[in-house]
Amino acid sequence: MIVIVGGGLAGLVAAHALATAGKEVTLLEARSKLGGLVASEEIGGVRFDIGAESYARRATEVTDYLHGLGLETVLPAGRSWIWNGSPIQIPANTSLGIPADPSSDEIAAIIADTERIKEDLVLDPSIGAEATTLAELVEARMGTELLEKLVRPIAGAIYSTDPANLSINPKLKADFLETGSLAKAVAKGLSGPAIASVDGGMFRLVDALAEQAEEAGAELVTGARVNSLDLTESGASVTAEIDGTSIAIDAEHIILATDIRSSQFLLEQVMDLEPFEIPQGKPTTHVSLVLDAPELDEAPRGSGLLCVQGTSRAKALTHLSSKWPWLRGVTDFHAIRVSYALNEDLSTEQALQDANQLLGTQIDREAIVGARVVRWGDALTPSTPALRSWAEAITPPKQITVTGAWRAGTGIAAVIPHALASAQSLID
């Protein structure tokens, strides 16, 4: 039997792959729900994503995987904006604010010194080649102004960390090294919107994985907190607290698909780990609102806004009903999400006040059909170069496999392939 510790996306992907390959699988999840950061709630009579809502589509692997599960994928609608005290539409054909065309009129409308950005096309390819963070690479190739006005607010809002702490996407780095230009690297990676989602909501991926894994014979246990990990002659064992009872479970192999702190705690029980101080993610709170607000029918800020730090209490607003048209097919109400770099309870009135400022509307409290406040705390551990180096250096005992976001890299597009490869190593 294979025991998987952790029922987030990585654990579910591994459980599905192993079970459908005929392996005996038991998955243990400490919380009452599966999916981790791919979470959903029914608010105002509508079920939609309150956590991860999309994935990066620089490669086709994840899209192909979703289609293989019987899920349809959709591209977002509407343009995005930046709030810097006033709304600015994000230029087209950019990735995290990095332009594929430095001569774009839309870039010129935001950046005063466009000549500095254009230098990327003629700079020696060695400049920025040794950069390890996104901020280093952008500043080296295109200058400080682009970093501060576009890249920092966009990357910070998406990944909940400063680009100075964000490792360069491996595909972007490879394309840069190949082309010798950051703009050309971005252009190479662009093929329509940079993200996609599952038609009907990203949460349907969790539903599909769980349903199909159980149909294939996997046992998925929630409310099961694993407290210890041991190596045995026949493999390994874990001790889990289930319904107030401590239960020992023996396995041929253990897959750790938990968050970084839980994995570190368990791995230290079976191997020597290099000391490492886990980087702190920015605190994150989401307030999801369902509104009876016809004034949003015209989507005044497209799919939403990302806020430059210090210009708003919020860090971002997503107009989910504009961004994902399937929502407009199931309700006449509008779903929006206001995101904050705070770890505290915020009232729906505060969120509505911030939404009105960002959207340029005057929606009153009576329009709120439903609301949900979710405090993620520092659950989003930034994928820093130091973390990547430490994670990649870990060689667990042969009875243990480690996967999950902290091991695989940032985002669904990194987590799914890594979890699949981890499972495949036990199938071959």
SULMOHU-V539465 format. One record per backbone hydrogen bond with DSSP energy under -1.0 kcal/mol. CO is the residue of the C=O (numbers start at 1). NH is the residue of the N-H. E is the energy in kcal/mol with one decimal. If there is no record, write none. Layout:
<<CO/NH/E> <CO/NH/E>>
This chain:
<<1/252/-2.7> <1/253/-1.2> <2/26/-2.3> <3/255/-2.8> <4/28/-3.0> <5/257/-3.0> <7/35/-3.1> <8/12/-2.3> <9/13/-2.6> <10/14/-2.3> <11/15/-2.6> <12/16/-2.7> <13/17/-2.3> <14/18/-2.5> <15/19/-2.7> <16/20/-2.3> <18/23/-2.6> <19/22/-1.8> <24/2/-2.7> <25/219/-2.5> <26/4/-2.7> <27/221/-3.1> <28/6/-3.1> <29/224/-2.9> <31/223/-2.2> <35/38/-2.2> <37/39/-1.4> <37/52/-2.9> <39/50/-2.3> <39/51/-1.3> <41/48/-2.1> <43/46/-1.5> <46/43/-3.1> <48/41/-1.8> <55/196/-1.8> <60/64/-2.8> <61/65/-2.1> <62/66/-2.7> <63/67/-2.3> <64/68/-2.0> <65/69/-1.0> <66/71/-2.2> <67/70/-1.6> <72/199/-2.9> <74/197/-2.4> <79/303/-2.4> <80/90/-2.6> <81/306/-2.0> <82/88/-3.0> <83/308/-2.9> <86/84/-2.3> <88/82/-4.0> <93/100/-2.4> <95/98/-2.1> <98/95/-2.1> <101/104/-2.0> <104/108/-2.0> <105/109/-1.3> <107/110/-1.5> <107/111/-3.0> <112/114/-1.2> <114/118/-2.3> <115/119/-1.2> <117/120/-1.5> <118/121/-1.7> <119/122/-1.8> <119/123/-2.0> <124/127/-2.1> <126/129/-1.5> <128/131/-1.4> <132/168/-1.0> <133/137/-2.0> <134/138/-2.5> <135/139/-2.6> <136/140/-2.2> <137/141/-2.2> <138/142/-3.3> <143/147/-1.3> <144/148/-2.8> <145/149/-2.7> <146/150/-2.2> <146/151/-1.9> <147/152/-3.4> <150/154/-2.1> <151/155/-2.9> <152/156/-2.2> <153/157/-1.7> <154/158/-2.1> <155/159/-2.8> <156/160/-1.2> <160/282/-1.4> <162/165/-2.7> <163/135/-1.9> <166/134/-2.6> <169/173/-2.7> <170/174/-2.5> <171/175/-2.5> <172/176/-2.2> <173/177/-2.6> <174/178/-1.8> <175/179/-2.5> <176/180/-3.1> <181/185/-1.8> <182/186/-2.3> <183/187/-2.5> <184/188/-2.2> <185/189/-1.3> <194/57/-2.6> <196/55/-2.4> <197/74/-2.6> <198/201/-2.7> <201/204/-1.7> <202/205/-1.9> <203/207/-2.0> <204/208/-2.5> <205/209/-2.7> <206/210/-2.5> <207/211/-2.6> <208/212/-2.8> <209/213/-2.4> <210/214/-2.3> <211/215/-2.1> <212/216/-1.4> <213/218/-2.6> <214/217/-1.5> <219/27/-3.2> <221/29/-2.9> <225/241/-3.0> <228/239/-1.7> <230/237/-2.6> <235/232/-2.0> <236/251/-2.8> <237/230/-2.8> <238/249/-3.1> <239/227/-3.0> <239/228/-1.2> <240/247/-3.1> <241/225/-1.8> <242/245/-1.8> <245/242/-3.0> <247/240/-3.0> <249/238/-2.2> <251/236/-2.5> <253/3/-2.3> <254/401/-2.4> <255/5/-3.1> <256/403/-2.8> <259/263/-2.5> <260/264/-2.5> <261/265/-2.2> <262/266/-2.2> <263/267/-3.0> <264/268/-2.0> <266/269/-1.3> <267/270/-1.9> <267/271/-1.4> <284/376/-2.6> <285/340/-2.6> <286/374/-3.1> <287/338/-2.8> <288/372/-2.0> <289/336/-2.7> <290/369/-3.2> <290/370/-1.4> <291/293/-1.2> <291/334/-2.9> <293/296/-2.3> <294/297/-2.1> <296/299/-2.1> <299/302/-2.0> <301/304/-2.2> <303/319/-2.0> <304/81/-2.4> <305/317/-2.7> <306/83/-2.8> <308/311/-2.2> <315/307/-2.8> <316/339/-2.9> <317/305/-2.3> <318/320/-1.4> <318/337/-2.3> <319/322/-1.0> <319/323/-2.5> <320/324/-2.8> <323/77/-2.3> <324/327/-2.2> <327/330/-1.2> <327/331/-1.2> <334/291/-3.3> <335/321/-1.5> <336/289/-2.8> <337/318/-2.8> <338/287/-2.7> <339/315/-3.3> <339/316/-1.4> <340/285/-2.3> <340/342/-1.1> <347/351/-2.0> <348/352/-2.6> <349/353/-2.3> <350/354/-2.3> <351/355/-2.6> <352/356/-2.5> <353/357/-1.7> <354/358/-2.3> <355/359/-2.8> <356/360/-1.6> <356/361/-1.4> <364/367/-2.0> <365/368/-2.0> <367/292/-2.9> <370/290/-2.8> <372/288/-2.9> <374/286/-2.9> <376/379/-1.7> <377/284/-1.6> <379/381/-1.4> <382/384/-1.8> <383/167/-1.9> <384/388/-2.7> <385/389/-2.4> <386/390/-2.4> <387/391/-3.1> <388/392/-2.5> <389/393/-1.1> <391/394/-1.1> <397/400/-2.5> <399/254/-2.7> <401/256/-3.2> <404/408/-2.9> <405/409/-2.7> <411/414/-1.2> <411/415/-2.1> <412/416/-2.3> <414/418/-1.5> <415/419/-2.5> <416/420/-2.5> <417/421/-2.4> <418/422/-2.3> <419/423/-2.3> <420/424/-2.7> <421/425/-1.7> <423/426/-1.5> <424/428/-2.5>>
